[in-house]
Amino acid sequence: MNRISIVQNHLDGGKKSYVDSAYDFLSFDDLLTPAQISLRKSVREFMEREVAPHINEYVDKAEFPEFVLQPLRESGLVKKFVERPYGEGLDATSLALTIMEIARVDVSVMTMISSHLLLVVKTIELFGSDDQKQRFLGKLANLDMIGGWGLTEINVGSDASNLQTTVTK
């Protein structure tokens, strides 16, 4: 089926949700391991099955798509990128492929996962104390806790080194 037929099929209510590239001009797959290709395919299938059919109603209402959390927990997808012993510690290329496939379906879910893994989890992995790693990484890996990143304030804009906000119990 050529690209025009796929698009027409989609517009006519066909089952094809996304238009795949007609040809890989850069031979991108030749740069990947079989495990990375398999991961990319499984993430694409997961996103098309679990997220794509439901995401538009959340976008339309400007609401956080909480429905994605349970399928993400069950899939273990986030855990794949948290370092051992809390996760599997997959490589950066696999993470980039995963982020690419998530973004292909929905950028808001990709932003949540990217912030969670790259800004929160990775910061704790690199700079956290052993106590912080023990307290947080397992929960973050399982999405029992969702990491967030505050980066703007009225008086400092996005200058992270001068943020004034603190948290107390």
C-alpha positions as CSV (number, residue, x, y, z in Angstrom):
1,M,0.0,0.0,0.0
2,N,1.6,3.3,-1.0
3,R,1.6,6.4,1.2
4,I,-1.4,8.1,-0.5
5,S,-3.5,4.9,0.0
6,I,-2.5,4.7,3.7
7,V,-3.5,8.3,4.3
8,Q,-6.7,7.9,2.4
9,N,-7.5,4.7,4.3
10,H,-7.0,6.6,7.6
11,L,-9.1,9.5,6.5
12,D,-11.9,7.1,5.4
13,G,-11.9,5.5,8.9
14,G,-9.5,2.7,8.2
15,K,-7.7,0.9,11.0
16,K,-4.2,2.3,10.2
17,S,-3.5,5.0,12.8
18,Y,-0.2,6.3,11.5
19,V,1.6,6.6,8.3
20,D,4.9,4.8,8.4
21,S,7.9,6.1,6.4
22,A,7.6,4.8,2.9
23,Y,11.4,4.3,2.7
24,D,14.2,4.6,5.2
25,F,16.6,6.8,3.1
26,L,19.2,6.9,5.9
27,S,19.2,3.2,6.5
28,F,18.6,4.0,10.2
29,D,17.8,0.4,11.1
30,D,21.3,-0.7,9.9
31,L,22.7,1.4,12.9
32,L,20.6,-0.4,15.5
33,T,21.0,-3.8,17.2
34,P,18.3,-6.4,16.8
35,A,17.3,-5.7,20.5
36,Q,16.9,-2.0,19.8
37,I,14.8,-2.7,16.7
38,S,12.6,-5.0,18.7
39,L,12.2,-2.5,21.5
40,R,11.2,0.3,19.1
41,K,8.6,-2.0,17.5
42,S,7.2,-3.1,20.9
43,V,7.0,0.6,22.1
44,R,5.2,1.6,18.9
45,E,2.7,-1.3,19.3
46,F,2.2,-0.4,22.9
47,M,1.6,3.3,22.2
48,E,-0.8,2.5,19.3
49,R,-2.7,0.0,21.4
50,E,-2.8,1.6,24.8
51,V,-2.5,5.4,24.3
52,A,-3.5,6.4,20.7
53,P,-7.2,5.4,21.0
54,H,-7.8,7.5,24.1
55,I,-5.3,10.4,24.1
56,N,-7.3,12.9,22.1
57,E,-10.1,13.3,24.7
58,Y,-7.4,14.3,27.3
59,V,-5.8,16.7,24.8
60,D,-9.2,18.3,24.1
61,K,-9.9,18.7,27.8
62,A,-6.3,19.9,28.5
63,E,-6.0,17.2,31.3
64,F,-3.1,15.0,32.3
65,P,-3.7,11.5,30.8
66,E,-3.6,9.5,34.0
67,F,-4.9,6.5,32.2
68,V,-1.4,5.9,30.7
69,L,0.1,5.3,34.1
70,Q,-1.3,1.8,34.7
71,P,-0.4,0.4,31.3
72,L,3.1,1.9,31.6
73,R,3.5,0.3,35.0
74,E,2.3,-3.1,33.7
75,S,4.6,-2.9,30.7
76,G,7.7,-2.1,32.8
77,L,8.8,0.3,30.1
78,V,10.1,3.0,32.5
79,K,11.9,0.5,34.6
80,K,14.0,-0.5,31.5
81,F,15.9,2.8,31.7
82,V,16.5,3.1,35.5
83,E,19.9,1.8,36.5
84,R,20.4,-1.5,38.3
85,P,19.4,-2.6,40.9
86,Y,16.2,-0.6,40.5
87,G,15.7,-1.2,36.8
88,E,17.4,-2.8,33.8
89,G,19.7,0.1,32.8
90,L,19.2,0.0,29.0
91,D,21.5,2.1,26.8
92,A,20.9,5.7,25.7
93,T,20.1,4.8,22.1
94,S,17.3,2.5,23.3
95,L,16.0,5.4,25.5
96,A,16.1,7.7,22.5
97,L,14.2,5.2,20.3
98,T,11.6,4.8,23.1
99,I,11.1,8.6,23.4
100,M,10.8,8.9,19.7
101,E,8.1,6.2,19.5
102,I,6.2,7.7,22.4
103,A,6.3,11.2,20.8
104,R,5.1,9.7,17.6
105,V,1.8,9.1,19.3
106,D,1.7,11.9,21.9
107,V,4.1,14.6,22.8
108,S,2.6,15.2,26.3
109,V,3.2,11.6,27.3
110,M,6.7,11.8,25.9
111,T,7.3,15.0,27.9
112,M,6.2,13.3,31.1
113,I,8.3,10.2,30.6
114,S,11.3,12.3,29.5
115,S,11.1,14.6,32.4
116,H,10.6,11.7,34.8
117,L,13.5,9.7,33.5
118,L,16.0,12.3,32.3
119,L,15.5,15.1,34.8
120,V,14.5,13.3,37.9
121,V,15.6,9.7,37.8
122,K,19.0,10.5,36.2
123,T,19.7,13.3,38.6
124,I,19.1,11.0,41.6
125,E,21.2,8.3,39.9
126,L,24.1,10.6,39.3
127,F,24.0,12.9,42.3
128,G,21.7,11.4,44.9
129,S,22.9,10.0,48.2
130,D,22.6,6.2,48.7
131,D,19.7,7.0,51.0
132,Q,17.9,9.0,48.3
133,K,18.5,6.3,45.7
134,Q,17.1,3.6,48.1
135,R,14.1,5.8,48.9
136,F,13.1,7.0,45.5
137,L,14.5,5.0,42.6
138,G,12.4,1.9,43.1
139,K,9.2,3.9,43.4
140,L,10.2,6.0,40.4
141,A,11.1,3.0,38.3
142,N,7.7,1.4,39.0
143,L,5.8,4.7,38.5
144,D,4.6,4.5,42.0
145,M,6.0,8.0,42.3
146,I,6.0,10.5,39.3
147,G,9.0,12.8,39.1
148,G,8.5,16.4,38.3
149,W,10.8,19.3,37.6
150,G,10.1,22.9,38.5
151,L,12.1,25.2,36.4
152,T,10.4,28.6,36.4
153,E,9.8,31.2,39.1
154,I,8.6,34.8,39.0
155,N,11.8,36.4,40.1
156,V,14.3,34.1,38.3
157,G,12.6,32.8,35.2
158,S,14.3,29.6,34.1
159,D,17.6,30.2,35.8
160,A,17.7,26.9,37.7
161,S,20.7,27.9,39.8
162,N,18.7,30.7,41.4
163,L,15.4,29.0,42.1
164,Q,14.1,30.0,45.5
165,T,11.4,27.4,46.0
166,T,11.9,24.9,48.8
167,V,9.8,22.0,50.1
168,T,9.1,21.1,53.7
169,K,7.0,18.3,55.2
